């Protein structure tokens, strides 16, 4: 992501620690391992390259949470929607294990899928709003479509400034008709009622009228 100004390594490190401490107060202690990208997320002209770093939270709810930590800059600025500035979050029911496990497990596969999702969203977030209950369509590694519905998961503060964790909840293409029928917020509430929310695992039946 393109930054509005340059910051020193010390500024980044200090702000990162404050951000992590604030998010850990909500999600519990993060895993010691960080999924560092080989090529950091950035832009070359109008082309987005690289990927976000992945942070793992196995101590919040059953399964594992993933977050970004690079979107909000040390000056408190970053991508915004109608609720303010945010970092991204997603969840799997899979228990945390080493992100570099070989051969890969189901956890590793969904971790890579969400690294790609986060990276695609972060790559355009400075130009496009991603608002709660809206749906965006992305491409997966196989050239197919994947669909993300957003929600404000939790708010957090760094100093006196409020931010939020914007949940990226993957849904089935077949569920878009259900969204049209019940409305975006109604569909999210439905996912909550049947205990699918906030998990993005797709080893489930899709929700809707068959």
C-alpha positions in Angstrom: 0.0 0.0 0.0 1.2 3.5 -0.9 2.0 5.6 2.2 1.2 9.3 2.3 4.6 10.0 3.8 7.7 8.3 4.9 8.1 7.1 8.5 11.3 6.0 10.3 11.8 2.4 11.3 11.5 3.5 14.9 8.1 5.1 14.3 6.8 2.0 12.6 8.1 -0.2 15.4 6.6 1.9 18.1 3.2 2.2 16.4 3.2 -1.5 15.5 3.7 -2.4 19.2 0.9 0.0 20.3 -1.5 -1.5 17.6 -0.6 -5.1 18.5 -1.2 -4.4 22.2 -4.6 -2.8 21.5 -5.7 -5.7 19.2 -4.4 -8.3 21.6 -6.6 -6.7 24.3 -9.6 -7.8 22.2 -8.4 -11.0 20.5 -6.0 -12.4 23.1 -2.2 -13.0 22.7 -1.1 -13.5 19.1 0.9 -16.4 18.0 4.7 -16.0 18.1 5.0 -16.6 14.4 4.2 -13.9 11.9 3.6 -14.9 8.2 6.0 -12.4 6.6 5.5 -11.9 2.9 8.5 -12.5 0.6 7.5 -9.4 -1.4 6.0 -6.6 0.7 2.7 -5.2 -0.5 3.2 -2.1 -2.6 2.4 -0.5 -5.9 4.4 -0.1 -9.2 2.5 2.5 -11.1 -1.1 1.3 -11.0 -0.2 -2.3 -10.4 -0.3 -3.8 -6.9 2.5 -6.3 -6.1 3.4 -8.4 -3.1 1.3 -9.5 -0.2 0.4 -8.5 3.4 2.0 -10.0 6.4 -0.3 -12.3 8.3 -0.9 -12.2 12.1 -2.5 -15.1 13.9 -4.8 -15.1 16.9 -5.5 -18.6 18.4 -6.7 -17.4 21.8 -9.9 -15.5 21.1 -12.6 -17.9 19.9 -12.4 -21.5 18.8 -10.2 -21.8 15.7 -7.9 -19.0 14.5 -8.2 -15.3 13.6 -6.1 -13.7 10.9 -5.4 -10.0 10.8 -3.4 -7.4 8.8 -1.2 -5.0 10.7 0.1 -2.8 7.9 -2.9 -0.7 6.8 -3.0 2.0 9.4 0.1 4.2 9.4 1.9 5.7 12.4 0.1 9.0 11.8 -3.2 7.2 12.3 -4.2 7.4 8.7 -5.1 4.5 6.5 -7.9 3.0 4.4 -11.3 4.3 5.5 -15.0 3.4 5.2 -18.1 5.0 6.6 -17.1 3.7 10.1 -13.5 5.0 10.0 -10.0 3.5 9.5 -9.5 -0.2 9.8 -7.3 -3.3 9.7 -8.7 -6.5 8.2 -9.7 -9.7 10.1 -11.0 -13.1 9.2 -11.6 -16.4 11.0 -11.3 -20.1 10.4 -12.5 -23.0 12.6 -9.2 -24.7 11.9 -6.8 -24.8 14.9 -3.6 -22.8 14.4 -0.5 -24.6 13.2 2.8 -23.6 11.6 2.0 -21.5 8.5 4.8 -23.2 6.7 3.7 -26.7 7.5 4.7 -29.2 4.8 2.6 -30.9 3.5 0.0 -28.1 4.0 -3.0 -28.7 6.2 -6.5 -27.3 5.9 -5.3 -24.5 8.1 -2.5 -23.7 5.8 -4.8 -23.7 2.7 -7.3 -21.3 4.2 -4.5 -19.1 5.6 -3.0 -18.7 2.1 -6.5 -18.0 0.7 -7.0 -15.2 3.2 -3.6 -13.8 2.6 -4.6 -13.4 -1.0 -8.0 -11.9 0.0 -6.4 -9.4 2.3 -3.7 -8.5 -0.2 -6.3 -7.9 -3.0 -8.4 -5.7 -0.7 -5.4 -3.8 0.8 -4.1 -3.2 -2.7 -7.1 -1.1 -3.7 -8.3 0.1 -0.3 -6.8 3.6 -0.7 -8.9 4.1 -3.8 -12.1 2.2 -2.9 -14.4 2.1 0.1 -15.2 -1.3 1.7 -18.2 -0.7 3.9 -19.9 -2.9 6.4 -22.5 -5.3 4.9 -21.3 -4.6 1.3 -20.0 -7.5 -0.8 -17.0 -7.5 -3.0 -16.0 -10.0 -5.7 -12.4 -11.1 -6.0 -10.5 -13.6 -8.1 -9.1 -16.8 -6.5 -5.9 -18.6 -7.5 -7.8 -20.7 -10.0 -9.3 -17.8 -11.8 -12.7 -18.3 -10.2 -14.7 -15.8 -8.2 -14.8 -15.5 -4.4 -17.2 -13.3 -2.6 -16.6 -11.3 0.6 -19.2 -9.7 2.8 -17.9 -7.1 5.3 -18.8 -6.3 8.9 -17.3 -4.3 11.8 -16.0 -7.0 14.1 -14.6 -5.0 16.9 -13.4 -1.4 17.5 -9.9 -0.7 19.0 -8.0 2.4 20.0 -4.5 3.5 19.6 -3.9 6.5 21.9 -7.1 8.5 21.6 -7.9 7.5 18.0 -10.6 4.9 17.3 -10.2 2.3 14.5 -11.9 -1.0 13.8 -11.3 -4.6 12.6 -13.2 -5.0 9.4 -14.3 -8.6 9.1 -13.9 -10.3 5.7 -16.4 -13.2 5.7 -16.3 -15.4 2.6 -19.6 -16.6 1.3 -20.8 -18.8 -1.6 -21.9 -17.4 -4.9 -25.2 -19.3 -4.4 -25.8 -17.2 -1.3 -26.0 -14.0 -3.3 -29.7 -14.7 -4.0 -30.3 -15.0 -0.3 -28.6 -11.7 0.3 -30.9 -10.1 -2.3 -33.9 -11.7 -0.6 -33.1 -10.8 3.0 -30.8 -7.8 2.6 -27.1 -7.5 3.4 -27.5 -6.9 7.1 -30.2 -9.4 7.3 -28.0 -12.1 5.7 -25.2 -11.3 8.2 -27.6 -11.6 11.1 -28.8 -15.0 9.6 -25.2 -16.2 9.6 -24.9 -15.2 13.3 -28.1 -17.0 14.2 -27.0 -20.3 12.7 -23.5 -20.0 14.1 -21.6 -19.7 10.8 -20.5 -16.1 11.5 -17.6 -15.1 11.8 -16.0 -18.2 10.1 -15.1 -18.3 6.5 -14.7 -22.0 6.1 -16.5 -23.2 3.0 -16.9 -26.9 4.2 -20.5 -26.1 5.0 -23.9 -26.0 3.2 -24.7 -22.7 1.6 -27.5 -20.7 3.2 -30.7 -20.1 1.2 -33.8 -21.3 -0.4 -33.2 -24.4 -2.6 
